[in-house]
Amino acid sequence: MVSSHSRTSGLMEGTLYVGFVTSNPDNRLITKILYPGDVFVFLVGLIHFQFNVGKTNAVAFAALSSQSPGVITIANAVFGSNPPINPDVLVKAFFQLDKNVVRNLQ
């Protein structure tokens, strides 16, 4: 899942590929493979992800900054808004997407 909110994550079992993207202007991708006992901090408000790259289930825990830290799932927000964002806007924003692809994603 790709999302945005503040959290700290620790891995108890399995292997996770985790990362986040720094803010403008660099938009630098920071990643790490986590093994049991490793900890990774997702900075407040940055786009981040976790992906199980192991052959077994992964078990991780998260420490959030409040009882209700909120979450924004990027794909749902961009392609599932109600009413939908005008496809012409998304074609410009995601310049590698065809207008028909945007409509299908919506």
Beta strands, then each sheet from edge to edge (+ up, - down):
strand 1: 2-4
strand 2: 7-13
strand 3: 16-21
strand 4: 29-34
strand 5: 39-42
strand 6: 47-52
strand 7: 59-64
strand 8: 72-73
sheet 1: 4+ 3- 6+ 1- 8+
sheet 2: 5+ 2- 7+
end
